[in-house]
Amino acid sequence: MKSDGLIGFAFDSLSDGVSSLLTSLKTQGKIKNRQFAIYLSEVNSYSDLPNLGSSNLMIDGYNLTAYSSENSFTYVSLANSDGYWEIPCDAAYFDGKTYTGSPTAIIDTGTSVIIGPKNDVNNILLGLYNNHGCKLDSSSELYCSCTGTYPNMTFQFSGHNFTLQPSDYFEVYEGYCFPALYYSSQLSTWLLGDSFIRRFYINFDIDGMRMGFAQVGISTSESASSSTGSTTSGSSESGGSSSSANSTSSSSGSSNNSTSTSSNSTSTSSSGSGTSSNSTSTSTSSSNSSSSSSSSSSSLNGSSSSSESFETWKIVLIVVLPTAFFIIVFVISAVIIAKIIKKRKQKGSEIKLSGNIEVKVEDAKIENKDISKKHTMEKYEEDVVRQELNRNHG
């Protein structure tokens, strides 16, 4: 998609003395509130997240009923006002263990993976290796089977638990699952990118200095309702660890209708992943925002069983049935040909046998003729001899 540039939705303190986009829009009377809400569509085939359409950014409001079954957001106040979307992080929970290496977490759409304190991330990866059958490839990168069962990952913000499924923190590549978990020696906080955000519909409220989280997913009886604010939507890709979820943006400004897609203006690099981290967020995904399960497990391919079953039937219909048909036709043809050959052989034998009989009969006729002829000659000679004797006696 062609774009005009990159727009940041961070605070004015990161704009180098220039008003941020939302502040400018509010000053001009284009919007009433400096807030926006983000939904990131899911592209991971192993995920259990529902497909609610293209990614969506709404400015000056939110549309909760379009993306979540929850009645309201679970709000968490920002940890400080230094410009980042940074909230207090009480702890992270994984596989029955508690990790408290970082007091805060930054929610950032400019980062595609999850980056954390070195010791915490290393211990989590070590747990996957020791306890869940994951292995190291030739480049010492950890990979896991996509059919395995792995622990959930939970982050606690100001006493509220927000849980990720294994399909959220794994990236699928060539049939294997790679943990989307990295560390940076320069980072003392959790940097939660698109792998985390997709699980939630998130409201970023600058005026209220807070962030609201709602688990993604709506019931079939609910329909999307309109709400105050301008919206823009687009597809979102979750690529490798070096891709940014919303690295492009477009904006249009008109009365009460200004739209933009955002990334952020400050970046950090993560070791080994090369992800660019920006201080605003552009999307969300569903999570268990009020559940406190830290060590519960779920299967990566739980949502893909129906698609796998469909693929199996496709293989049966496309490959197995035609093959079986050709085999049956071949067998029937072989039987028919064998019968024809057999009949021809039998007919040839009859012809040959008939020929032999005719020859024998002909030979018998010739032999009879010879016997008759011989008999006639013998009689003639006998008569001649008798005549000769009578002449001599007379």
Beta strands, then each sheet from edge to edge (+ up, - down):
strand 1: 35-39
strand 2: 55-59
strand 3: 74-77
strand 4: 86-88
strand 5: 91-94
strand 6: 97-99
strand 7: 104-107
strand 8: 114-116
strand 9: 135-136
strand 10: 142-145
strand 11: 149-151
strand 12: 153-157
strand 13: 160-164
strand 14: 170-173
strand 15: 176-179
strand 16: 181-183
strand 17: 190-192
strand 18: 200-205
strand 19: 210-215
strand 20: 230-234
strand 21: 251-252
strand 22: 259-260
strand 23: 297-299
sheet 1: 3+ 19- 18+ 1- 2+ 20-
sheet 2: 4+ 7- 17- 8+ 16+
sheet 3: 6+ 5- 12+ 13-
sheet 4: 9+ 10- 15+ 14-
sheet 5: 11+ 23-
sheet 6: 21+ 22-
end
